Amino acid sequence: MQLQNKNAIFNILGPILLNGISFFTMPVFTRLLGPAQYGIVAVFNTWVGILSIIFGLQVQGSIGTAKAHLGNDSIKEYLSSILLLGLLFSVCCIFIGIVGEPFFSQLMMVSKNIYYLLGIQSVSTFVISFSSIAFVFYKKAQSSFLVNITAAVSTAALSIALILYVFPPEQAYLGKILGMVIPNALIALVVASYFIKKGHFSFSRNYIIFCLPICLPLIFHGLSHIILGQSDRIMIQRMMSNQATGLYSFMIVFSNVLTAIWGALNNTWVPFYYDDLRAGKLDVIRRKSRHYIFIFSIIHIVFLLWAPEVIKLFAPSTFWEAIPLLPLFVMSNYFTFMYSFPVNFQFYHKSTVSIAIGTVAAALLNIGLNALWIPLFGLQGAAAATLVAHIGLFLFQEFISAHVLHQAYHYNLKFFLPGICIVGIASILFFMIDDFIWLRWVLGVVLSGVFFYNIYRRRSLF
């Protein structure tokens, strides 16, 4: 329990500091870039998310399964082997990208300079993601914390310096992009050297054979997840404007506070969940799961209650018109959290194909609904399409785990309904009490007190 709480502290402290940095730099970047250039940077990050998944083959997705099934004796060699596999494939992708630059840069609608920066940033993102997952599953959350905080501080500082002192206002977006690329590349070089050296430069055929059946379906899962989460931006850019893309992207970045907190809690939850699952402690899992759902539901509701004033504090008034999108984004994030329960179960049983199928289907649904709803409802239509796709994804994965996987699945839909109903009602009430600022903040304080009291009473996060 002490180790769980220690890892929980670092896993939660990391997103708090990361999003604190994001919040304090948000008004700087929104003012320095404006909605149009903010939209250009957002699209750059979308392409980085897509390419980093392809370049790295999603090898990091096999780390948790390897720990559960291979044990700890040879893990250093395993990490070295799969990291080298991802890096070698990245080199091949970059070579293809250089040869096909005229075609690919036009397809992506980016300039030649940004195109080459995409390649560097994509490899760096893969390596940093790899390190974060490796550290988390081996319960070294403080190392993951150090890597991510270093990246966040250095990218924010360098981006601001480049925008203010190097690039003219009409090219401020280049300063932001270079400010991300340079520190991440240096950090990725150090991190990759660390894991490869620890694994004695191992490149084992047996580990590659173990890894590939798990990670290859995750490429489709990862790409589809990016499309599900960010294709809205590209479609809004093409169907509306860079201005609209900037507004929508701002709300995605803002609501990603919830995604970051979920990621931190999930990183804490999964290693111990796998330990309890391996030991057959199903009653313990269900009890901890109820606590997990309870605290995360409170986090979502408090975020919804307090968010409008935080947005007005940290962003100029040109971004405020995106505030009505907030309840749709909060519900989408909540269903991402819910979907993690059946998906974590499937990861444990090495059933990554079903995970990929569900995410591909949800991404296609999202694109189809975007094509229908963006022309009719604008940004509201894009946010609603994302919510419907996340609901469908959760229901699909719940069905797979309960009825297709042929394993002893320890959840059912009824288990999740209380949390879904409570957060759903809170999202609807948001529109009714939006003008009652004091009421929203008082309710948020009360719920925060309930949150901390429950953790104190249990002496444990879960």
Salt bridges, closest charged atoms under 4 A:
ASP275 OD2 - LYS139 NZ 2.88
ASP275 OD1 - ARG278 NH1 3.29
ASP276 OD2 - LYS288 NZ 3.24
ASP283 OD1 - ARG286 NH2 3.08
GLU309 OE2 - ARG440 NH2 2.76
